[in-house]
Amino acid sequence: MRKKLRQLRLERGISQTYLAKKLGYSHPSGYANIEYGSNKLTLENAFIIADALGVDVSDLRETEPNFFEENLHKECNEQKSA
């Protein structure tokens, strides 16, 4: 489902296990479920994955349509409320 995310990871020779550990998962399936589309990508995890892959977070935009617009808007509203 998220071909771009998988492509970036494979191009850099990074395993699902490595990214799972970076995200705090105890099993590789934690990350794999993001890549396969079973789990939604959170904004926080998007920044962690982008950093691990050595790309800008905007490069992950194609992996989740409307993800960034919706979540950035939501995050800005939450910060204004705090």
Buried (B, 14 or more C-beta within 10 A) or exposed (E): EBEEBBEBBEEEEBEBBBBBBBBEBEEBBBBBBBBBEEBEBEBEBBEBBBEBBEBEBEBBBBBBEEBBEEBEEEEEEEEEEE
